[in-house]
Every structure is written in C-alpha cells, then in structure tokens.
Amino acid sequence: MEENKNDILRHSATYGAIIGFALIIYSVLLYIADLSLSRALGYVSYVIIIAGIFLSIKRFRENEPSDAIKYGKALGVGVLTCVFMGFIGAVFTYVHFKFIDPDLINKILEMTQDKLLDRGLSEDMIEMQSEFMMKFMSSGMMAVSAFINYIFMGTVFSLILAAILKKEPNPVESQ
C-alpha cells in the first residue's frame, strides 16, 4: 500500500511538472508576442490543463496491473497532479509579476477600468473599484490566487475526466 502511494505521488509530480512547464512555455510565448492579456488565447491554457490531466490519469491507469482504475483513485491522481501543476504555476506567476513584468498589474487594472467604463459605471465607482482591486494585486497575492485557481480548475476537470477514464477491474481476471 505504501509503495502505491509513492507511485501516485511520483506519477502526479511528474505529470504536474510537465503540465506546469507547458503552461509556462505557453505563457512566455504569449508574453513575447505581446498577447498576454488576450482572453481568447487564454482559453488555450485550459486545453493544455485538460490534456495533461487526461494523460496523467490515462497513463496511471495503463500502469495498473489490471489496466483498471476506480473513480476515486483516478480523481486522486488528477487532483494531486493539479496540486503540483498549481505550485509550479504559482511560482512562475510570482516571478512574472515581481521581476519579469511588474507593470503587468497596471495593464490588467487599466483593462478592467476600460471594461467598467464600457459598462457605464461612473468615474467614482471605477476609482473605488480600482482602489479595492489594488489591495489584492501584489505579486504574492497573484501567486496565491493562481495556485488556488489551478487547483480549483484542475479539480473540476479531474472530476469529469476521472468519470470518463475510470475502468473497473474485470472480476474474472482478478480471481
């Protein structure tokens, strides 16, 4: 049993690192192309996460003795993979906002202010909203937020993917 827990941990760490670094590479490419704030291209990161979790659960299932995995174990592999992915993503987020592009927070704030203006909010309301947002927009808070978001999104995706990829062991083979 202890060996199995280590296998899950090692497997999830490996795939979490692969997904995390894939997201970093994608983010750097967007940054170089000056498309970091593109909402449509941001959805591609979801595809990377879903594909990574899918592969993680599928590969873990293939390495099981009977090529089977129960829903709970598949979910555990997916969520644990997301924890490692989230940690790597949070570290990168901190480095990005703190050292690579500290002005990115101001760009996000300006973009948000423009959207609020388009919605017809008054200048006073936008100013109040901006002051409130700035309290939570430090590089450290952005990293914590990224970590929580990666785990939350990953858990939702893992719930679905575990249901798709679960495979009960054949009772005839297990005897």
N, C-alpha and C positions, 0 to 999 in steps of 0.2 A: 504493500500500500504506500509506504514512504517513497519507494522508487517511482511509483506512478505520479505522486505529487511533484516530485522533482522533474519528471518528464514533462508534465503540464507546464510547470514554471519555466523550464528551459525552452520549451517549444514556444510558449507565449512571449517570452522575452525576445526570442529570435524574430518571430513574425512582427511583434510590436516595434522592434528596431527597424525592420525592413520597411514597414508602413510609415513610421516616423521619418525616416530618412528620405523616403519617396516624397512625402509631403514637403519636407524641407527643400528638396531639389525643385519641386514644382513651384514653391513659394519664391525661391531665388530666381527662377526663370521669369515668373510674373513680375518680380521686382525689377529685374534687368530690362524687361520690355515696358516698364512703367505702367503695368496693368494690375498692380496690387489691389486696387480698390474696385476692380471690375466684379460686379455681383455675379454676372453670368459665368465668368471663368472661375469664380469661387466655388461654384457647384461641382466643378471637376474634382475638387478635393474630396467631395462625398463619394464620388465614383472610386477614387483611389482607396478610401477607407473601406467601402463595401467590398471591393475586390480583394483587399488584403485580409479582411476578416473571413471572407468566404474561403480563401486559400488556406488560411490558418486552420479553420475548423475541418476543412476537407482533408488536408494533409495529416492532421492529427488522427482523424477517423481512419485514414488509409494505413496508418502505422499501428492501429489497434489490432490485436491478434485475430479477431473475427471480422475485421473491416466494418465494425459496427460501433456506434456511439449513441448513448442515450441523450435525451434532450438536455438534461441538467448538466451533463459533462460538456456537451457542445456549447452550451451557454457560458459555462465557466471558462472554457478556452477562449471564447470570443471576448468576454468581458476582461479577462486577465490580459489578453493581447492589447486591448484598448487602454488599460492602465499603463502599460509600458509605452505604447504609442503616445499617450497623453503626456507622460513625463518628458519624453523627448521633444514633443511639440511645445510644451510649456517652457522648457529651457531655451529652445530656439526663439520663441516669442519674446522672452525676456531679453535675449541678446539682440534681437532685431529692433525692438523698441528702445532699448537702452543705448546701444552702440552703433548699429548699422544705420538706422534711420530714425533718430529721436524726433524728427519733425513729423513723422507719420501720424502721431496722435493729433497734432493740429490739423492735418489734412482730413482726418476722419471727422474731427469736430466741425470743420468748415463744410464738409459734405453733408453732415447731419443738419447743420444750420440751414443750408440751402434747401434741403428737403422739407424742413419745418416751415420755411418761408413759402415754399410752393403750396403747402397745405393751408396757408392763410393765417398762420399764427402771428401775433403781434411781436414787435421787436422786444418788448419787455418780457413776454413769455419765452421767447427764444433765448434771451440773455439768462433768465432764471434756469432754464433747461441746461444751457451750456455750463453754467457755474456748477450745477449739480453733477453733470457728467464728468467735469474735470476732477472732481473728488475721487472718482473711480478709474481714472485713465492714466495711471502711472504704469511704468513698465512692469513692476511687480504685480499690480492688480490685473494687468492684461495677461500675465503668465498664469496666474491663479485661475482667471476666467477661462483661459484656453484649456487648461488641464481639466477643469470641471466640464466644459463643453465637449471636449474629446471623449471623456468617459461617458457622459450622458448620451451623446450621439451614437457612440460605439455600442452602448448597452442596448439602445433601441434597435440598431441594425443587427446586433447579436441575437436578440430575441427572435427576430424574423428568420435570420439565417440558420439559427440552431433548429428551428422548426422545419426548415427545408432540408437540412443536411442530416438530421438525426436518422439513425438506422438501427433498429432493434436487432440484437443478435438472433441468429437462427437457432431455435430451441433444439432442433435435431442435431446440429453441429456441436452444440455446447455439451452434449451428453457423452 
